[in-house]
Amino acid sequence: MADSQRLSDMLTTINPTTGKELERYPMMGDSEVESTVKKCHEAFLSWRHETPEKRAEVIRAIGKGLKDNKDELAELMTREMGKLVKQGKQEVDLCAGICDWTAENGPDNLKTEERKLPNGGRGLVAYSPIGVIYGIQPWNFPTYQVVRYAIANLMAGNGVLLKHAENVTGSGLMIEKIFREAGLPENLFSVLRISHDQSDKVIEHDLVRGVTLTGSSAAGEIIGKKAGEQLKKTVLELGSNDAYLVLEDANLEKAVKQCVMGRVYNNGETCVAAKRFIVVDAIYDKFRDAFVEAMKGVKHGDPMGSDADIGPMAREDLRDDLHEQVEKSVENGAKILCGGEVPDQDGWWYPSTVLENVKPGQPAYDDELFGPVASLIRAKDAEDAMRIANDSRFGLGGGIFSENKEKAIELAEKHFDTGMVFINGFGLAQPNMPFGGVKNSGFGREHGGFGMKEFVNIKAINVMG
């Protein structure tokens, strides 16, 4: 770092396993930001006229580039935010799968549709790209969060800008390099190393046509308002406190195993994850005892190794906020069944924790616990369990464990007020299935072809004679 470069002008990454600094990256000045936005728009003006088939070729190459760099990228993510390196490799595999699915299905999804008009005329529905799309993304899945919105928009013909979370700046820059080396036109996808104030100016920029955010509901309110004031469309994927229902006829062994995985996967730092476990009275005690025993057995350790089940939390402030939520829940009647204490060691560790007697008015019931803390809630029966599940301002995902799959499907389809439901298992995302939520978990959809049509001009062409 040059002596004249102030610390306040740098983005800093820190290894959460040790608490030690990794790298510093210079922030962009306002003129560089302006130039980057304009160059992205200029690249879009050419890219928009490439055929979907040509775009698909490049996107398929990006998928290959991700696979070719899987080990290096996964290790970088682990150093920057603490996820198990084996889960980082799974993340890169998912991203490569998204690229492959999009390349295979994108051209058909974006084809102009024909419709008959009442007067015998001909109607055409065209999906035209609109311009530069600005993504503000979090740190918990440093590659997936970027690929999820960027690949869909590049397939649609748009340009893409990324403001990544500061603590995964290196991951964002490596993704940019992989995209470029795969043959994506220069400047069509660019990382912005900027402050919040500069980000507001990007949202306001005339050449930016849409904004997408993954983050907290509080961040969604801010970004949604700022974009709305500019009459720009947004897609918001926000937080949640997903409920997993364990019904009387559930396979208890399977339910316990999947619920533990759903709570501690990615160190418990996942938006669509099992967080509230609502168990019917008939099997509550058996589930609780087995679940707590399994959570006690979760092994903490070096995320670069192969033995650990869970690594450190991504940042010190996130760990401290989580512990405060646990303490406030206990003050209001919750009971700690395991965990719940900050370990005395370097790095930002937090143990797998289970809370019982969780009720409204506690953070463990009302809010999102973004870390390895599980909330156990007793329900009278299936109807009461569904009532409790829907008693939330969030609605991203959820789960149902029941051997009566048809009944579970009916509950999911007709009663569960969430964007995604997993039956008899824990899941994250599938390239061919829509991803997104309702209520304070946001709006808009990604994956499954839906993301390609969020930021396009759905254009009606009426041929009258």
Secondary structure, DSSP 4 states (H G I P E B T S, - for coil): --TTS-GGGEEEEEETTTTEEEEEEEPPPHHHHHHHHHHHHHHHHHHTTS-HHHHHHHHHHHHHHHHHTHHHHHHHHHHHH---HHHHHHHHHHHHHHHHHHHHHHHHHTSPEEEE-TTS-EEEEEEEE-SEEEEE--SSSTTHHHHHHHHHHHHHT-EEEEE--GGGHHHHHHHHHHHHHTTPPTTSEEE----HHHHHHHHH-TTEEEEEEES-HHHHHHHHHHHHHTT-EEEEE-----EEEE-TTS-HHHHHHHHHHHHHGGGG--SSS--EEEEEGGGHHHHHHHHHHHHHTPPB--TTSSS-SB---S-HHHHHHHHHHHHHHHHTT-EEEE--S--SSSS-----EEEES--TTSHHHHS---SSEEEEEEESSHHHHHHHHHSSS--S-EEEE-S-HHHHHHHHHHT--SS--EESS-----TTS-B--SGGGEE--BSTTTGGGTTEEEEEEEE--
